[in-house]
Amino acid sequence: MNASLAALLDTARNLIHQKSGPLTRELVQTPGAFGLGNLPDSVQPDQTTSLVCGFCSTGCSLNVHLKDGKAIGLTPSRNSTVNLGMACPKGWEALSVLEADDRATSPLLRKDGKLQPVSWDSALREFCQRFQNIQQIHGSESIAFLSTGQIVCEEMALLGAVAKFGMGMVHGDGNTRQCMATAATAYKQSFGFDAPPFSYADFEESDVLVFVGANPCLAHPIMWERVMRNPHSPEIIVVDPRATETAMQATLHCPIAPKSDLTLFYGLARILIENNWIDPEYIANYTNGYEDFVAHVESYSLERVSQKTGLAPDTILHLARTIHEGKRVSFWWTMGVNQSYEGTRVAQSLINLALMTGNIGRPGTGANSITGQCNAMGSRLFSNTTNLLGGHNFESIADREKLANLLNIEASRIPDRNSLAYHEILEAVERGEIRGLWVIATNPAHSWINQNRLQRLRDKLDFLVVQDMYHSTETAAIADLVLPAAAWGEKEGTFINSERRISLVKKVAPAPGQALSDFAIFRLVAEYWGCGEMFAEWESPEAVFQILKRISAGQPCDITGITDYQMLDTAGGIQWPFMAGETLKDNQRRLFADGQYFHADRKARFLCEAPRPLPEAPSEKFPFTLLTGRGSAAQWHTQTRTSKSAVLRKLYPKHIFAEIHPDDAERLEIAGGDMIEVRSLRGTISVRALVTACVQPGQIFIPMHYETTNQLTHDAFDPYSKQPSYKACAVALRRLKGGSR
């Protein structure tokens, strides 16, 4: 073992030893050695410090209260420009989920069919030996990683750099492919860069808000609270097949047929054009492709749109007139649009409406994608998966040479092509081309579409490594090696929220046992692999932040004006771009106020395409359409964390359920509480019936959080974003005999 490797491992061991008892003053004040993180020098052990929440993309600021250097409770930050003193149930319970009994506390290696504790030295040697052997036999592209939107930007960047520049991987994607790839692709194609234009202040400044496939009441409660603070008595329009909690509060709910969004928005565009309810000056000065768009929507007559969507003609006309009469109209979407086989074009149909009416770049306007995970925006910019770091392009010689010079590495180390997308990596596993897989802070054995297919892929892998804060996830349970990782609040770094705000995560609790920050693990991997010298400058999260600043210079996401973590902490987060020399006059900023976009001609583009049929429409054998989505404000994704909180568990149903319309229930002799079988071409599950008019006849709704839901979903993908289409597939129902009533 060389001297630098021994020193690094000794540092890890010492910090592990220090963490074995209560969080001491010495550990709190330890410099950010090994990437474990520390409280700022200004924070004393018996003080309160603020940090950004680690659940959703809202990016709420939480005050964590310390006693003897240990976090003992939290409250929402009253002076935050994001959450204004509010927190949702998950935020209030953010600390409790760190104390679960099933935290991963030691590396685990599968021996004789069982995962058994081993030392970090043994785990890392096994990691490198097994992956290197696979590469030697099957080629450099035979190993890959699947990452996350849950870890901090600095960890994402280090992972992507170590894996692609150091280990020679070409293929690595993030689970943000499951939630935000569509929005990112739509913005890139329409605006020239992945640039959500809005600020949360727009929730309070719009006089018309249009929510499409979004249920912020449950998914983003603090954003919904911002809507409720709007002083303009706004029109709130919800376009969703289901009467969601948000739809129940709307001034107009448009219960469209599943996946008829594209037809509806093209039809609205035609009505706006026919009535001259557009902004011709904005269109002429700041956009391209409008004439082709006008020709495209000509065929979307009111009759055609009504027939396809199931909406009455008067409802469609009322919606168009409301958009026209609004002075500040904002369009908002999330997973109901993104998780679609044609989601990119649906998102762009909303962007088109904003452009043609001039509702962008002004307060209360915009075509606004609400992000899912806490750091999905960071993943989109700095994970080195779909983009080269900082929004650069792997396929650009100029960008590769630029990054090589900035990082002082050989340009040949940087892959000259994009990674396979998430599902393409899994398909390569299925074909036997990828034989080793490293999964970081995500749980695909639960969350991936057509779950049974993924689980069958396990036998195709020679080596599966899972790096997670819990040893009990469905994916960790089938791993060959489990690496125990520190969680949010046990390390430092930055998150970027939906409104492009970069905020600080701090260490306020010790990681359990031998668990290390993901940052520390990536540094150890680099050392054991033999490429550690390449990352000598990447010595701490804040050092990496300075590297990312350097990389961002001149990019639309330029953050060179942020001096350091202390500046972020003092400001309560700063939205990108924030360039060197700028003054932070307003901490609520939006893009495109000057009408200048990021294409070479500085104009936005109208993009459109004919709608495609559902990949799997209802049939005689499978007559129902299954919808999936958020089930409760207290649940989060696969419940890996939220299920650890006794408080949160009390706020949502323990057992999986399906909403079914009363007419369908009566016809199938199903009563509320009955156990019913739901069957698709891919699997069969048992759920409890919830009879409600929130769903339309012929549709059922099952929350996405339960383990078995994705045994049903159909693995169709958007051709541009390659995001999976979770939201609609064909199923059959029947009441199970003996099911309790």
C-alpha angles and dihedrals in degrees: 000000000000122000097254092049092048091049092049093049091046089053089052092048092049092051091046089053092048090051094054093089134033116320103273128207089247093056093045089054096041108122112253090276115168091006095280090126133220142214115273115266089251092061115085125201094254097046141091123254131182128229137164118267118254102217119072134008095262089092099214118190115236128194110222116201118215131204118186087348093304125114108245102169147336143225130189115266111254095200095052115122087210108052102011094215096317132118134180122229092269092054093051089052097043094114097044094064090062091067100059120139092233097061112138104247103166137027109268124207124190111243124168089355095306134097108243131182117261135169123270089247092056092043094051094045089051090047094054098038095050096044093044091050090052090051092048092052102035104023136260093291093058093090127060143165135229113206139179152236090233104078126073124273093251092055092046091052093047092048093050092046096046094045098044104028098030109029096035097240117156097183125064128131136174134235086245081085084076095054116016110022092098094054092045092050093045092052093046093052096042102035103022094245138047094265122152100201103206144093124210087245086075090072087066098039103051122098091196123035119185115195116193121189088342130123104182092166086076107015099044107013096170091054088052089051087056089054089051089055091058107124096199099079088239128203106247114200122187121194107194136124090230129061094241125184088263092050090053089060095045127106087224129021116193106197097197125185110267113280096003091116096108093055091048096051094045088050091051090050090054092051091049091050095046091052094042089241091148139098104247094179093056091045093051097045103039111024144061132204098036097130092053089048092052090052091049097053094045091093094054098096122180090250093052093047093047092050094048098043100036090231121133115251091241090055092052092048091048090052092051092048092049090054090048095049094047115100094197111028122177127189118207130186140167137163097339086068101029098050095063139108088237099027097128092061092043091054089048091050086062091045088052091054091051093048097046092050095041091242098145135088094024129096112279096017140091147100095266130190115201108215125226115211126049094254104020089122089054090049091052092054109028112021096091090227113103092009133033107251116299097016094301123142125251089206094056116093089201093053093047092050091046092053092044090055093046092050097037094235134123113274089226088068090067115082112247095214138047123269122255110265120253096269091042090056089053091047088052087053088051090053092049094246096114111049103167126052132185113199117193126193096333136098110216094163085071105026106039119103117257089019098194091061091055093050090053089056090067090082090056093062123087092197132015120186120189121192111194146136091242128052092203103068117122089248096047089052091065097040128116091213130021119198113200112230134194117243137226108300091030095078142022138250140097138291126199115215133205094279092052093258116155109211136175130257115199137194108253100151137037120253111242124257113327096341114136134195114269086243091059092047092052091050091050091048089053092051095046091045090054100245098096095116089063088065101041090122091052091076100137139007092259090050088054090049088059089051091051090051089054091049092048095056111124093006123115086251093054110161099170091122093067103092100194147319091289091061090052090048094049094046095046090239131323129234119232134272098058110150131196110280095025122128120220098236096152125025091200107068134163133197133243098030086140094047091242115137131186103256116105091259090047091237132120119238132231107223128183143159138180114273117254126219122259109280087227114023123184115275139182090272095042104028101166131077113225116216121191132192148116114341104187142357086241096057125079126195109294093357089243088142107015093057088063092067117084089202094053093045089059091056098062137041114275094214127059114257141185126218112224130181117251092239092055092043092053092048092050093041092241121152128194110279095025118133110242134185118235114196133185132169088271105046151335127242137176120233139168116255121241108189110210141142089229087098125054123243111278093029135091130189126213122180115245095226099080121093098239101045095091092054084081105041122105120238101230120141141203107252094222105038095024088219116154120252102233099159109076135029137139121268141166127222137206135166114249115233112248091020109152118253 
